[in-house]
Amino acid sequence: MKNFLRSYKKFIAIAIASIALTIFLSYHVANTLFGKSSLEVYNSLKNKKTYLEKEIVRLQEDNAYLQKEYFELKNLEPEE
């Protein structure tokens, strides 16, 4: 009977330790994947990507306008 109780206590201790370790690791993995910090970083990067895409379009339009102006001014200069 003592042997059974000793085995039972050992089993309970291992089970509790395993559950505690599983909860601890699950919390950290979930926090890394779905936590506040990672969601904020994702949204920040998404907003930055949108801003940069708009900035690219704006700069391409400015570049086209300036190229047109440059070629118009170059045609007005006398040829040497």
Distance bins in CASP14 RR format, pairs under 12 A and 6 or more apart:
PFRMAT RR
TARGET T0000
AUTHOR 0000-0000-0000
RMODE 2
METHOD distances of the structure
MODEL  1
1 7 0 0 0 0 0 1 0 0 0 0 0
1 8 0 0 0 0 0 1 0 0 0 0 0
2 8 0 0 0 0 0 1 0 0 0 0 0
2 9 0 0 0 0 0 1 0 0 0 0 0
3 9 0 0 0 0 0 1 0 0 0 0 0
3 10 0 0 0 0 0 1 0 0 0 0 0
4 10 0 0 0 0 0 1 0 0 0 0 0
4 11 0 0 0 0 0 1 0 0 0 0 0
5 11 0 0 0 0 0 1 0 0 0 0 0
5 12 0 0 0 0 0 1 0 0 0 0 0
6 12 0 0 0 0 0 1 0 0 0 0 0
6 13 0 0 0 0 0 1 0 0 0 0 0
7 13 0 0 0 0 0 1 0 0 0 0 0
7 14 0 0 0 0 0 1 0 0 0 0 0
8 14 0 0 0 0 0 1 0 0 0 0 0
8 15 0 0 0 0 0 1 0 0 0 0 0
9 15 0 0 0 0 0 1 0 0 0 0 0
9 16 0 0 0 0 0 1 0 0 0 0 0
10 16 0 0 0 0 0 1 0 0 0 0 0
10 17 0 0 0 0 0 1 0 0 0 0 0
11 17 0 0 0 0 0 1 0 0 0 0 0
11 18 0 0 0 0 0 1 0 0 0 0 0
12 18 0 0 0 0 0 1 0 0 0 0 0
12 19 0 0 0 0 0 1 0 0 0 0 0
13 19 0 0 0 0 0 1 0 0 0 0 0
13 20 0 0 0 0 0 1 0 0 0 0 0
14 20 0 0 0 0 0 1 0 0 0 0 0
14 21 0 0 0 0 0 1 0 0 0 0 0
15 21 0 0 0 0 0 1 0 0 0 0 0
15 22 0 0 0 0 0 1 0 0 0 0 0
16 22 0 0 0 0 0 1 0 0 0 0 0
16 23 0 0 0 0 0 1 0 0 0 0 0
17 23 0 0 0 0 0 1 0 0 0 0 0
17 24 0 0 0 0 0 1 0 0 0 0 0
18 24 0 0 0 0 0 1 0 0 0 0 0
18 25 0 0 0 0 0 1 0 0 0 0 0
19 25 0 0 0 0 0 1 0 0 0 0 0
19 26 0 0 0 0 0 1 0 0 0 0 0
20 26 0 0 0 0 0 1 0 0 0 0 0
20 27 0 0 0 0 0 1 0 0 0 0 0
21 27 0 0 0 0 0 1 0 0 0 0 0
21 28 0 0 0 0 0 1 0 0 0 0 0
22 28 0 0 0 0 0 1 0 0 0 0 0
22 29 0 0 0 0 0 1 0 0 0 0 0
22 30 0 0 0 0 0 1 0 0 0 0 0
23 29 0 0 0 0 0 1 0 0 0 0 0
23 30 0 0 0 0 0 1 0 0 0 0 0
24 30 0 0 0 0 0 1 0 0 0 0 0
24 31 0 0 0 0 0 1 0 0 0 0 0
25 31 0 0 0 0 0 1 0 0 0 0 0
25 32 0 0 0 0 0 1 0 0 0 0 0
26 32 0 0 0 0 0 1 0 0 0 0 0
26 33 0 0 0 0 0 1 0 0 0 0 0
26 34 0 0 0 0 0 1 0 0 0 0 0
27 33 0 0 0 0 0 1 0 0 0 0 0
27 34 0 0 0 0 0 1 0 0 0 0 0
27 35 0 0 0 0 0 1 0 0 0 0 0
28 34 0 0 0 0 0 1 0 0 0 0 0
28 35 0 0 0 0 0 1 0 0 0 0 0
29 35 0 0 0 0 0 1 0 0 0 0 0
29 38 0 0 0 0 0 1 0 0 0 0 0
30 36 0 0 0 0 0 1 0 0 0 0 0
30 38 0 0 0 0 0 1 0 0 0 0 0
31 37 0 0 0 0 1 0 0 0 0 0 0
31 38 0 0 0 0 1 0 0 0 0 0 0
31 39 0 0 0 0 0 1 0 0 0 0 0
32 38 1 0 0 1 0 0 0 0 0 0 0
32 39 0 0 0 0 0 1 0 0 0 0 0
32 41 0 0 0 0 0 1 0 0 0 0 0
33 39 0 0 0 0 1 0 0 0 0 0 0
33 41 0 0 0 0 0 1 0 0 0 0 0
33 42 0 0 0 0 0 1 0 0 0 0 0
34 40 0 0 0 0 0 1 0 0 0 0 0
34 41 0 0 0 0 0 1 0 0 0 0 0
34 42 0 0 0 0 0 1 0 0 0 0 0
35 41 0 0 0 0 1 0 0 0 0 0 0
35 42 0 0 0 0 0 1 0 0 0 0 0
36 42 0 0 0 0 0 1 0 0 0 0 0
36 43 0 0 0 0 0 1 0 0 0 0 0
37 43 0 0 0 0 0 1 0 0 0 0 0
37 44 0 0 0 0 0 1 0 0 0 0 0
38 44 0 0 0 0 0 1 0 0 0 0 0
38 45 0 0 0 0 0 1 0 0 0 0 0
39 45 0 0 0 0 0 1 0 0 0 0 0
39 46 0 0 0 0 0 1 0 0 0 0 0
40 46 0 0 0 0 0 1 0 0 0 0 0
40 47 0 0 0 0 0 1 0 0 0 0 0
41 47 0 0 0 0 0 1 0 0 0 0 0
41 48 0 0 0 0 0 1 0 0 0 0 0
42 48 0 0 0 0 0 1 0 0 0 0 0
42 49 0 0 0 0 0 1 0 0 0 0 0
43 49 0 0 0 0 0 1 0 0 0 0 0
43 50 0 0 0 0 0 1 0 0 0 0 0
44 50 0 0 0 0 0 1 0 0 0 0 0
44 51 0 0 0 0 0 1 0 0 0 0 0
45 51 0 0 0 0 0 1 0 0 0 0 0
45 52 0 0 0 0 0 1 0 0 0 0 0
46 52 0 0 0 0 0 1 0 0 0 0 0
46 53 0 0 0 0 0 1 0 0 0 0 0
47 53 0 0 0 0 0 1 0 0 0 0 0
47 54 0 0 0 0 0 1 0 0 0 0 0
48 54 0 0 0 0 0 1 0 0 0 0 0
48 55 0 0 0 0 0 1 0 0 0 0 0
49 55 0 0 0 0 0 1 0 0 0 0 0
49 56 0 0 0 0 0 1 0 0 0 0 0
50 56 0 0 0 0 0 1 0 0 0 0 0
50 57 0 0 0 0 0 1 0 0 0 0 0
51 57 0 0 0 0 0 1 0 0 0 0 0
51 58 0 0 0 0 0 1 0 0 0 0 0
52 58 0 0 0 0 0 1 0 0 0 0 0
52 59 0 0 0 0 0 1 0 0 0 0 0
53 59 0 0 0 0 0 1 0 0 0 0 0
53 60 0 0 0 0 0 1 0 0 0 0 0
54 60 0 0 0 0 0 1 0 0 0 0 0
54 61 0 0 0 0 0 1 0 0 0 0 0
55 61 0 0 0 0 0 1 0 0 0 0 0
55 62 0 0 0 0 0 1 0 0 0 0 0
56 62 0 0 0 0 0 1 0 0 0 0 0
56 63 0 0 0 0 0 1 0 0 0 0 0
57 63 0 0 0 0 0 1 0 0 0 0 0
57 64 0 0 0 0 0 1 0 0 0 0 0
58 64 0 0 0 0 0 1 0 0 0 0 0
58 65 0 0 0 0 0 1 0 0 0 0 0
59 65 0 0 0 0 0 1 0 0 0 0 0
59 66 0 0 0 0 0 1 0 0 0 0 0
60 66 0 0 0 0 0 1 0 0 0 0 0
60 67 0 0 0 0 0 1 0 0 0 0 0
61 67 0 0 0 0 0 1 0 0 0 0 0
61 68 0 0 0 0 0 1 0 0 0 0 0
62 68 0 0 0 0 0 1 0 0 0 0 0
62 69 0 0 0 0 0 1 0 0 0 0 0
63 69 0 0 0 0 0 1 0 0 0 0 0
63 70 0 0 0 0 0 1 0 0 0 0 0
64 70 0 0 0 0 0 1 0 0 0 0 0
64 71 0 0 0 0 0 1 0 0 0 0 0
65 71 0 0 0 0 0 1 0 0 0 0 0
65 72 0 0 0 0 0 1 0 0 0 0 0
66 72 0 0 0 0 0 1 0 0 0 0 0
66 73 0 0 0 0 0 1 0 0 0 0 0
67 73 0 0 0 0 0 1 0 0 0 0 0
67 74 0 0 0 0 0 1 0 0 0 0 0
68 74 0 0 0 0 0 1 0 0 0 0 0
68 75 0 0 0 0 0 1 0 0 0 0 0
69 75 0 0 0 0 0 1 0 0 0 0 0
69 76 0 0 0 0 0 1 0 0 0 0 0
70 76 0 0 0 0 0 1 0 0 0 0 0
70 77 0 0 0 0 0 1 0 0 0 0 0
71 77 0 0 0 0 0 1 0 0 0 0 0
END
